Amino acid sequence: MFGKLKDKLKSALNVFSKKAEEEAEVEEAVEKVVETEEIVEKEVPKKAEPKKEKQVKERKEKVEVKKETVLIFHGWEDNAESGFIPSLKSFLNKKNYTALSFNQPNTKSPKFDEWFSFIDTKISALDKDNLSLVGHSMGGLLALKLAEKYQLQKLFLIAPVGSKPSEKYFQSISKELDKQDLQIYKEYQDKSLDIQRIKSNVKEIAFVFGLKDTWITEEIRTFYINSFKDVAEIHIFDSYAHMSPNEGTKELPIVNELFTRKFKHGVVEHKETKQKVIIEEKEIVEEPQKEDQKEKKSFFKKLFSKDENEQVVEKEIKTQKEEESIIEEQQEEKKSIFERVKQSITTKTISADKFDELFWNLEIVLLENNVSVEVIDKIKNDLKKELIDKPLPRDVPKKIEETLKNTLHEILSSKKIDLIAMARGKKPFVITFFGINGTGKTTSIAKLTHYFQQHKLSVVLAACDTFRAAAIQQLEEHAVKLGVKIIKHDYGSDAAAVAFDAAKYAEKNNIDVVMIDTAGRLHSNTNLMAELEKIIRVTKPDLKIFVGESITGNDCIEQAKKFNELVEMDGAILTKADVDEKGGAPLSISYTIKKPILFLGVGQKYEDLEEFDANKILHHLGF
């Protein structure tokens, strides 16, 4: 549980602590004279100190140059680490970019507005003045729409899906998709583009297409070429298809190359025998492969060899280190001479600007692991209070770790609900469960039924998901296995009536707990949200519990926020926590909505329901 976050957090903290110590400003003050012997001083050469001061200033200026952030968006049913994305991230990070990719929500049935909102939230936490986007397939259209909103350095589109393609296009691909998937594909691409705004917002634009691509037909390629050829560098390969993971595409060398130079304007057609180049409306046919390979070798030699400027910089750094070493030796010698005369107090401090710069890498690790912006701000502010413009302790890493541990404990420690005591204090005790489709509400109700039974409390279940016939059957099977009564009506019945009947049955038969299973719904589904509000109005539940998937990270956090706004929940259960390597949702939900997490689902058995414990979470994170 949370293994990925644990490892990355520890690594980022080590780097943060080390740099905090290295970059802290040192102040030395004479406290008192101990002896008054006659001393021979060895002075540091006068020219050395100004030089060191200048070098430190230059080094500081160099450090303060912010990295360019590149966000990479995947396509339908892909993920943040599929296909060419890992190799591109590795390449960009080596080239001093900060490359990030995120698992988009609901990749089986992607909805454009949901994807856009998810990434828009991520971008809000980044430096928007130094941002580039790479989008593949559906992620390509997403990147284009984001380019209407944000000023970008580079915009890179790899086989992007279309913007409002014709009906003829959808007919041409209808054999490849079933009806439901074709409708998803249609709805996602039903977005128009403000081409002029994109051109004015983005400094450099590039496209890559493959002629063997089933999905990106000539219609879509022609649209993008005609729209952007005056400002973009467009590459067309006859050897590529959609460049998807299922086609075995693990890297795209052309993408790496383009990130090492400025983009040109025009169309480049890559053939297997020769390369046809059209740049700014001029056609040039290059010689066949032999010379082409020679030119390539020359290019890569240039790319990976050090130029004169780099050699000069290396020489300066080497000279700088040698001079600093001489100065440090002289200062050490001077210190040994003066130690009989004075004792000195040495303190280290760190400025607010330097802290922000050092915190950046830690912030990226937290964002990549689905920690919410609110929690990141809390962590940042608490560390600032302990570190900025204060004398740093001898053990800086220990201080940082202690501060972070205290902050995380505060974030995780919301007011605890004693469910058993509450259920014994009122009969019947009514609990309503809600959340989006497929998060594990029904399974969580079954687990909680077993939990109550272990504490000698009787339970009745209410099958209020009348929207889906299979849901009633699923809950009924759990009821049989657990030996409890289930109240159900026919498919399509009034869900509030089922809940009312269950509460009345509990009163009449002296049942301790009523648990109401509701239909999975998006907060944007007006009819189903009205139904949920009616259930709550009719039954007046003692507890309203949101059920979300821990592994969906920020998506789960956003769902919890929206449901809390609409029905004001009392707490949450997070399912699939045992396979959540990132851990962002458990860290964020309670703090964000100010309501406790009651349980974590950690397996498939009825016993696999853990009471939420802040100390256990901290233990899983290595604290």
N, C-alpha and C positions, 0 to 999 in steps of 0.2 A: 504494500500500500504506500503510495506517494514516493516510491523509490526514485523516480526521475527528478522530482522537485528536491528531494533530500540531497541527492548527489550534486545537482547544479547549484543549489543554494549554498552548500558547503564550499564549493569551488569559488563561487562569486564572492562569498564572505572572506575567504582567504585572500583573494586578489584585492578586495576593498580594504581589508585591514593592512595589508602590506603596503599598498599605495598611500594609505592615510599616514602611515609612519614615515614613508619616504618623502612625501610632499609637504609634511608639516613644517612650518617656519620655526626656526630655533632662535631663542633669545637667551643671552647669557648676562648675568648681573653679579657684581662683586658683593658678597655678603659682609665679610669682615677680614681684617688683617690678622694673621696668626703669628707670624714671626717677622723680624725686621732685619734679617741678615742682608749683607751686601750681595747682590745677584748680578750676574752678567747675562744680559738679554740677547737672544738671537732673534732679530726682527725678520718678519716675513717680507720679502722684497715688495716694495711699494707698488710695483706695476702688477703684481699678481692679483691683489685684492680687487681692483676695479675690473680686471679681466674676468675674474670668477663671477663677479656681480653681473657683468654683461652676459656671461655664458648662462648663468642661472635664469636671467631674464629671457634670453633667447629660447632656452629650453621650455620655460613656462609658456611663452607664446606658441611654441610648437605644440605643446600638449593641449592648449586651449582650442586648437582647430578641431571642429566637430566632425565626426564621421558622417558620411552620407548613409542614410537608412534605405534599404531596398526591401519592400514587401512583395512576397511572391504568392500568387493566388492559384490554387489548383482548380480542376474541373469536376464534372459530374462523377460521383462515386469514387473519386480519387481522395487523397489526403495530403497533409502537409509534408510528408516524407516520401511521396511516391514519384516514380518516373525520374525526370532529370533534376528535380528540385534539390535533393541532397548534394549532388555534385556541383550545381550552380551555387548553392549556399556556401559550400566549402571554398570554391574558387573566389567568391566575392569577399568572404571573411579574410582570406589570405591577401586580397588586394586592398585591405583596410576599409571595406564597407561593413556596415552592420546589416546582415541579411536575415530576415525573419519570414517564417511561414506559419500559418495557423490552420487548424482543422475547421473548415466551415461547417455550420450547423446543418443538420438534416440533408446530407448529401444524397440520400436515396430519392428524395422528392424535393429537390432544391427550389426555393422560391427567391426571386431576385431581391425583393425588398428586405427579406430576412437576412440574406447574405450581405447586402449593402449596409444595413443597420449594424450588423456584427462587426464589419471592418471599420465602419465609421467610428465606432466606439474605440477600437484599437488605435486608430490614427489620432484621435483626440489626445492620447497620452504621449504622442511622439513629437519630435521637432519637425514641424511641417514646413520649415524653410529649407530643409535639406533632405527631401524625400523623393524616391523613385519607385515605380511600380512595375512588376512583371506579372502578366496574366495569361493563363493558358485556357483555351476552350471557353467554358462559361466564366472562368476567372478573367478572361480577356475582356468580355463585355462589361464585367464588374469594374475592371481597371479603367476602362474608357469613361464610364459614368462617374467614377470618382475623380477623373481628370477634369470633369466639368466643374467640380467643386473646389479642388485644391490646385495650388501652384506646384508643379513638379519639375525635377531636374531631367529625369528620363522616363519615358513610357514605352514599355516593351510588350508587344502583343504576339503571342505564339498560337497560331490557329484559332483566333477568336471566333466565337459564334456570332451570328448576324444580329443586325438591328432591324427589327420588323421585316424579316424576309417574306417573299411572296408565298401565296398558297401553293404555287407550282413547286417551290422548293420543298415544302413539307410533304407534298405528294411524292416527290422523288426519293425521299428517305423513309416513307411510311412502311416499306417492307422490312426496314431494319429495327423498327420499334413497335411495341404493342400500343393499343389505343391510349392507355393511361400514361405511358412514358411519352408518347407523342404530344399529348396535351400538356404535360409538364414542360417539355421542350419548347412548345409554342408560347406558353405563358411567360417563360423565362426570357425569351427573345423579343417579347412585345414591348420593346423600349426604343424610343427614338433618341438620336444623338445630336447634341449641339456641336457640330464639327468646328465651327469658328471659335467657340469658347475653348474647346480642347486645344486647338492650335495656339491660341493666345496664352493658355495656362501652362503649356509644356514646352520646355526648352528643346528637347530632342525626342523624336518618335521613331520607332522601328517596328516592322512586322516580319514574321516568318510564317510561310505557308508551305504545305506539302501537296503536290499534285495528285498523290494517291489517296488523299483524304476523302472518306465517304461523306463526312458531315459538313465540311467546309467546301462547298461546291463553287463552280465558276461564278455563280451569281454573287455569293458573299465576297469572294476574292476581288471581283471587279468593283463591287461597292467600295471596299476599303482602299483599293489602289486608286480609283478615280477621286476619292475623297481626300486622300492624304499624300499622294505622290509628290506634290509640290513642297512638302515639308518633311517627309519621312523617308527612311531608308528601308526598302521593302525587298525581302529575299524570298525567292520561290524555288523550292527544291523538287526535282522530279523523283528523287530517291526516298522521300519521306511521305508518310501518311499523316495521321492526326497527332503524332508525337506523344501518344499516350503510354502509360505504364504497361497496359495489356498488349501493346505492340513491341514491348521490349526496349523502349527508348530510355536509356539511362543517363545520357548526356547530350547536349547540343553545343558543339564547339563554336558555332557561329555566335551564339549568345555570349559566351565567354569573351570571344574576340571583340564584340561590339562594346563591351564594358571597359575595354582598354583604350578606346579612342572615341573621337567625335563622330556622330552619325552624319552620313551624307544624305543627299536628296535624290530619289529615283528608284528604279526597279533593277534588281539583280537576279537573273535567271541562272540557276546552277544546273548544268547538264553533266551527265556522267563522262562525256568525252571532252567537252570544252565548256567554257563559261562565257555566257553572253551577258554583257553588262550594259545597262542603260542608265547613265547618270546625267541628270539635268538635260534630258531629251536628246543626248548624243549617244550613238551606238558604237561600241568598240568591241570587236571580236578578238579575244586573246589567242595566242598560239596554243596548241594542244598540250597534253599533260606534262611532258618533261620539263619545259620551262616553267609551267605552272607550279610543279613541285619544288623547283629550284627557288621560285619566288616565295613559296610558302616557308621553305627552310630558312630563307633569309629573314622573313617576317618574325618567325618564332625565335630565331637567334637574337633578333633585336629585342623581342618581348621579354626573353628570360635572361639576357645579359645585362650587366650594369652599365648605364650610360655615364658620361663624364661627370654630370651633376651629382649622381649618386656616389661616385667615387670620391668627389670633393667633400660631400657631406660626411662620408665614412671617415675620410682623413681628418676632417675637423673634429668629429666626435672622438676619434682616437687621441688627437692632440689634446682635446679638452679633458679627456679622462686622465692623460699623463700629467697635465698641469694640475688638475685637482688632486691627484695622488701626491704630487710634490708639496702642494699647499697643505694637505692633510698631515703629511709627515713632519713638515715644519711646525705646524700648529701643535702636533703631538709632542714634539721635542720641546717647544716653548712651554707647553703645559707641565711637562715634567720638571722644568726649571722653576716654574712659579708655584708649584704646589706647596712649597714651604712658606710662601708669602700670603696666599689668599685661598679661600674656599669659594667656589662659584656655584650658583644655582642655575641649572639648565632646564628650561621648559619648552615644550612643543605645543604649538597651536595650529588650527586649520581654519581657513576662511570659508565663508558661505559659498563663494564662487568655486573654490577648489572642491568643496564637499559635493556640490551639484555635479561637477565633472566626474568625480570618483564614483558617485552613486549611480551613474548612468548604466553601467554594466549590470549592477545588481537589479536595477529597475527592469532591464530587458529580460533577465532571467525570470523575474516574477511575472511579467506580462506573458512570456512564452508559456508559462505554466498556469495560465488562466486565473491569476490573482487579479481581483478587481482594482480599478483605479483608486477607489476610496481607501482600500486597505494599503495599497502602495503609498499613498499620500500620508497615511497614518504612520507607517513604518519610517518613512522619510523624515517626517516632522519630529518623531521621537528620537531618532538618531541625531538629528540636527541639534536638539536641545542638549544632548549629552556631549557632543563633539565640537560644535562650532565656537570659536573664540574662547575656548576654555583650555587650561593646561591638560594635555593628554596624559593619561596614566602610563606607567612603565609597560604594562601588558595591554596594548591597544586591542589586539584580537579578542582578548577575554572581555574587555569592556563592551565592544561592539556586539559580541555574542550574547552577553547578559542583557543588553538593552533590547536586542531583537527578540530574545526569549520572553522578556517581560511584556513587550508589545504584543507578540503573538498570543500570549496567555490572556491578556486583556481583551484582544479581539475575539478569542474563542470562548471567553467566559461570560456568556449572557445568563440572564436569570433562568435557573433550572426549574423545569416542571416535574413534579412528582406525580406521575400518571396514576400509579396505584393508589396513592392517598386520595387523589381527586376522585377516582372511580368509586372508592369506598365511602366517600363523603356525600355522594348523591346517587340516587337510583331512580330511573335508569340514567346512566352517564352516556351522552350522545356525542359521537365523533363523526365529523364529515371529512372525507378525503377528496382531494382534487389535484389536477395537474394536467399536462398535455398527454397526448396519446403515447402509449408504449413505454412509460417510465417505470412501470412496476407497481402501480397502485394496488391492484387486486392481490398480487403476491405479498405486498407489504401488509395488507389487511389480514391475510391468512397468517403471516408471521406474528402480527400483533395479537391476533386471536389466541394463538398458542402461548404467547407471553402472558396474557391475562389468565389463561387457564392454569399456567404454572403458579399463579398467585391466587388460585382458588376463586376466580371471578367468572361468572357465566356471561355468555355473549350471544347476541343475535345479529345476523348480517342482513343488510338491506341492499338488494340488487337494483340500484337506481340508474345503472347504465343501460337504459332501455333503447338507446340509440343504436347499439350493436348487439345483435342476438347472441353472438358467441360469448360476449362478456358475461351474460347471465349464466350460461352453461359453465364457464370457467369458475365463477364464484361458487356455483352449486357443487362442483367437484371438490373444491376446498372445504366447503361446509360438511360434506359427507365424510371426508377424511378426518376432519377435526371433531366430528360429532356435535355440530351446533345447528341450530335452526336458521333457515334462510327465508326471508320474505321476498317474494318476487311477483311481478305481474307479467303480462304478455309484452312481446317486443313492440315498441312504439307507444307504450303506455305513458301516463303522466308520472315522471320521476319523483315529483314532490309527493304524490299520493302514496307511492311505495314507501318512501321515507316516513311518512306520517303513520302508515299502517304498522311499520316496524317498531316505532316508538310506542304505539298503543299496545302492541303485542308484548313488549318488554314490561310495560306498566302492569298489565293484566297477569303476566306469568312470573313476575318478580325476578326479571333478568337484570343483571348488573350493568351491562354495557351494550349499547347499540352502535354498530359501525356501518356507516353509509358509504357505499362504493358508487362514485359518480362517473359519468362519461368523460373520457379524455377530451380536452378541448384546448384550442389556442385562445389566448386572451382576446384576440381580435374577432373571434366568432361570436357575434352579437346574440344570436338565438340561444346558443348553449350557455353563454354567460348569464343570460336572463333566466335560464332554467336553473342554474346553480344558485343564483340569488333567491329564486323562489323556494328551493329546497331549504336554504338557510333561514328564510323568513318563516316557513311553515314549521320546521323542527326546532328552531332556536338551539343549535348544537352548543354543547359546553366546550368543545374544542374543534377548531378548524385547522386541518393539517395539509400542507402542500407536500406533494411527493415529486421529487425531481431526480434525474440521473446525475450522479457526481461526475461521470466521465465527460459530460457535455460542457463542463466548465462555465465560461462566461455566458453561454446560452442559457444554462440553468439559472444563473444569477439574475439575468434579465427577466426570465419567466417568473421567478419568485417576486421580483419587484412589481411586475404588472399585476399578478394575482393579489399581492398584498394591497395594492392600491384599490383594487376592485372589491375584494371581500374581506380584507383585513384578517389575515391568517394569525394563528396563535403559535405555530411552530412548523418545523419541516422534518421530513424523513428523506435522506439521500440514499438512493440505491446504487448498486454496483461499485461501492467504495473500495471493495477488495481488488478491483482491476484498474483503479484510478491511479496512474503513475504520476500525475501532475499535482492533484490535490488543491487546485485553485478554488473549487466550489466550496468545500468544507471550510476553507480559510476565510471565504468572503461573504457567504450568504448571511450568516448570523449578524455580522457587523454591518452589512449593507442594509438589511431590512429591520435590524434591531429586534429580531425574534430568534428564539433558541432552535438549534437542531436537536431533535429528540432522539433519533436513532440513525444508525448507518446499516444499510443492507450489505452483508459481506458474503453472500453465497446463495445457494438454491434451496437449502433445507429450512424447515420452519424455525430451527434453533439459530439460524444465521442472521440474527438481528442484534446488533450491539448498541447498548445505551451510549449516547455520545459523551465522551470524556475528553476534556481539553488536554489533560496530561498525557493521555494515550496518543493523541494527535501529535503533540510536541515530541513524544518519544519516537513516533514513526518518522518525524522530520529530523531526528538526530539531536534533539535538545534534552 
